[in-house]
Amino acid sequence: MGHADIVTTLNVYTHLKLEDAKDELEQMKVREQLKKEMALVDMENAKRELKRVSAV
């Protein structure tokens, strides 16, 4: 992991379990999906605003 001492690496990272890693991956998937959904909402809002401004 790049730590100067292997003890640091072992103390920091070895307490994680497979279940912890699975949970983190699931959370990452959820966050990524939310980002995509937010981007779509932002795009739709931008389109509406463009139409509104163009109609003026």
CYANA upper distance limits for C-alpha pairs under 8 A (distance plus 0.5 A):
  1 MET  CA      9 THR  CA      7.04
  3 HIS  CA      8 THR  CA      7.04
  3 HIS  CA      9 THR  CA      6.72
  4 ALA  CA      8 THR  CA      8.26
  5 ASP  CA      9 THR  CA      7.54
  6 ILE  CA     10 LEU  CA      6.70
  7 VAL  CA     11 ASN  CA      6.48
  8 THR  CA     12 VAL  CA      6.53
  9 THR  CA     13 TYR  CA      6.37
  9 THR  CA     14 THR  CA      8.21
 10 LEU  CA     14 THR  CA      5.76
 11 ASN  CA     15 HIS  CA      7.75
 16 LEU  CA     20 ASP  CA      6.47
 16 LEU  CA     21 ALA  CA      7.70
 17 LYS  CA     21 ALA  CA      7.07
 18 LEU  CA     22 LYS  CA      6.73
 19 GLU  CA     23 ASP  CA      6.59
 20 ASP  CA     24 GLU  CA      6.72
 21 ALA  CA     25 LEU  CA      6.71
 22 LYS  CA     26 GLU  CA      6.71
 23 ASP  CA     27 GLN  CA      6.71
 24 GLU  CA     28 MET  CA      6.64
 25 LEU  CA     29 LYS  CA      6.76
 26 GLU  CA     30 VAL  CA      6.78
 27 GLN  CA     31 ARG  CA      6.64
 28 MET  CA     32 GLU  CA      6.61
 29 LYS  CA     33 GLN  CA      6.69
 30 VAL  CA     34 LEU  CA      6.68
 31 ARG  CA     35 LYS  CA      6.70
 32 GLU  CA     36 LYS  CA      6.87
 33 GLN  CA     37 GLU  CA      6.71
 34 LEU  CA     38 MET  CA      6.50
 35 LYS  CA     39 ALA  CA      6.60
 36 LYS  CA     40 LEU  CA      6.83
 37 GLU  CA     41 VAL  CA      6.80
 38 MET  CA     42 ASP  CA      6.57
 39 ALA  CA     43 MET  CA      6.59
 40 LEU  CA     44 GLU  CA      6.69
 41 VAL  CA     45 ASN  CA      6.63
 42 ASP  CA     46 ALA  CA      6.60
 43 MET  CA     47 LYS  CA      6.71
 44 GLU  CA     48 ARG  CA      6.77
 45 ASN  CA     49 GLU  CA      6.65
 46 ALA  CA     50 LEU  CA      6.57
 47 LYS  CA     51 LYS  CA      6.75
 48 ARG  CA     52 ARG  CA      6.63
 49 GLU  CA     53 VAL  CA      6.57
 50 LEU  CA     54 SER  CA      6.45
 51 LYS  CA     55 ALA  CA      6.60
 52 ARG  CA     56 VAL  CA      7.27
